Amino acid sequence: MAEERATLEDRAQLERLVPVLVAPIQHHVFVCTGKSCSAVGSAEVKSEFEKELLERGMLFGKEKKGKNPKGSVVLTECASVGFCAIGAAVLVYPDGVWYAQVMPSDVAEIVETHLVEGRVVERLALMRIAKSPD
Amino acid sequence: MAEERATLEDRAQLERLVPVLVAPIQHHVFVCTGKSCSAVGSAEVKSEFEKELLERGMLFGKEKKGKNPKGSVVLTECASVGFCAIGAAVLVYPDGVWYAQVMPSDVAEIVETHLVEGRVVERLALMRIAKSPD
């Protein structure tokens, strides 16, 4: 067991193996690709986030994939979160904002208003999970 | 377009359709089921979270699935987050804590210490994304 976790002990090696550790991540965006969200176009929503974030140099990822190892946004697909009736669901953490019925045409506004300017897009935000106290 | 979003206008109907809106959610736990994390047993890690959270009545979900519609934890699979070299990755939001090399035997401690008591399990926590200012 101890041996399997050895990489965690060597910080320099770890940061080479896991570049996200040294990226200035500010937001983690999840796009639901569960059955219901997929049926209303969540793959297109995710592609639109990828396009918008790539254009702005904000998308964290490998340089050889055109992404930015110092990007501030991680974009990840996720399974169903319970917004099946009102997809596509997009969650922005750590802010804890759940957006509903997101269409590709909404993505630029979420990127600009929320991820760049730090203000929630109220017309699409249906739920908010407050951060627990430390 | 306006019509497609009509359900968002009727709050009572919306809460029937989307029970997570009225659940007292405190934590959203993501377990990575990307290729690398799956290869080191992330499916078992997710099952263990499901078991632990079910036993405590904390797992949000439908009653007919044995879950709790008033549960405080949403548990969701996600795609790769960049912890491929150090999986299984488990993320706890909105706290913004990314756990690495999580094994099924670690899950009870994460549930008890972090989700119940509110303290980060430091020996497994590799990254933390701070919440942006409101």
Boltz contact constraints between the chains, C-beta under 6 A:
constraints:
  - contact:
      token1: [A, 5]
      token2: [B, 101]
      max_distance: 6.0
  - contact:
      token1: [A, 17]
      token2: [B, 85]
      max_distance: 6.0
  - contact:
      token1: [A, 18]
      token2: [B, 85]
      max_distance: 6.0
  - contact:
      token1: [A, 18]
      token2: [B, 86]
      max_distance: 6.0
  - contact:
      token1: [A, 20]
      token2: [B, 82]
      max_distance: 6.0
  - contact:
      token1: [A, 21]
      token2: [B, 127]
      max_distance: 6.0
  - contact:
      token1: [A, 25]
      token2: [B, 129]
      max_distance: 6.0
  - contact:
      token1: [A, 76]
      token2: [B, 78]
      max_distance: 6.0
  - contact:
      token1: [A, 76]
      token2: [B, 79]
      max_distance: 6.0
  - contact:
      token1: [A, 76]
      token2: [B, 81]
      max_distance: 6.0
  - contact:
      token1: [A, 77]
      token2: [B, 79]
      max_distance: 6.0
  - contact:
      token1: [A, 78]
      token2: [B, 76]
      max_distance: 6.0
  - contact:
      token1: [A, 78]
      token2: [B, 78]
      max_distance: 6.0
  - contact:
      token1: [A, 79]
      token2: [B, 76]
      max_distance: 6.0
  - contact:
      token1: [A, 79]
      token2: [B, 77]
      max_distance: 6.0
  - contact:
      token1: [A, 81]
      token2: [B, 76]
      max_distance: 6.0
  - contact:
      token1: [A, 82]
      token2: [B, 20]
      max_distance: 6.0
  - contact:
      token1: [A, 85]
      token2: [B, 17]
      max_distance: 6.0
  - contact:
      token1: [A, 85]
      token2: [B, 18]
      max_distance: 6.0
  - contact:
      token1: [A, 86]
      token2: [B, 18]
      max_distance: 6.0
  - contact:
      token1: [A, 93]
      token2: [B, 93]
      max_distance: 6.0
  - contact:
      token1: [A, 93]
      token2: [B, 94]
      max_distance: 6.0
  - contact:
      token1: [A, 94]
      token2: [B, 93]
      max_distance: 6.0
  - contact:
      token1: [A, 94]
      token2: [B, 94]
      max_distance: 6.0
  - contact:
      token1: [A, 94]
      token2: [B, 96]
      max_distance: 6.0
  - contact:
      token1: [A, 94]
      token2: [B, 129]
      max_distance: 6.0
  - contact:
      token1: [A, 94]
      token2: [B, 131]
      max_distance: 6.0
  - contact:
      token1: [A, 96]
      token2: [B, 94]
      max_distance: 6.0
  - contact:
      token1: [A, 101]
      token2: [B, 5]
      max_distance: 6.0
  - contact:
      token1: [A, 118]
      token2: [B, 132]
      max_distance: 6.0
  - contact:
      token1: [A, 127]
      token2: [B, 21]
      max_distance: 6.0
  - contact:
      token1: [A, 129]
      token2: [B, 25]
      max_distance: 6.0
  - contact:
      token1: [A, 129]
      token2: [B, 94]
      max_distance: 6.0
  - contact:
      token1: [A, 131]
      token2: [B, 94]
      max_distance: 6.0
  - contact:
      token1: [A, 131]
      token2: [B, 131]
      max_distance: 6.0
  - contact:
      token1: [A, 132]
      token2: [B, 118]
      max_distance: 6.0
